[in-house]
Amino acid sequence: GGAGMAAGRSKEPLQIVVTGAGRGLGLEFTRQWLRRGDSVAALVRAPEDSAGLKALGRDFPKTLLVAACDVARDDSVTSAHRAISQHINLLTHLGWRNFEIL
C-alpha cells in the first residue's frame, strides 16, 4: 500500500469515495484501496471512457461502485451522492473544484 495509507487503520474495511478516479492518481488510489480490501465508490465524469475502471470492475465486482459525477455540476454531484448513499469513511477529492457532497 501507499505510505501513510494504513497508519492507525482499523481492521474493518473502509468505505472510500474517490473523485477523479478514471485515471492517474485517482485510479491508482482506487486500485490500491481495493487490493487492500476496502470498498470504493469511484466518481468519474465519463465511466465508459476509463479502461482502468472497467478492468477493476471485473476484478472487484463486489467492492467497486463506479458512478458518473461531474463535480462542476451540482446536479451531477447530487445524483452521485444518491448513488453512493452508503456510510463514507474517507473522501479523496482529486478534482480541481471544491464541492459539498454531504
Secondary structure, DSSP 4 states (H G I P E B T S, - for coil): --TTTTTT--SSPPEEEEESTTSHHHHHHHHHHHHHT-EEEEEES-GGG-HHHHHHHHH-TTTEEEEE--TT-HHHHHHHHHHT-S--SEEE--SSS-----
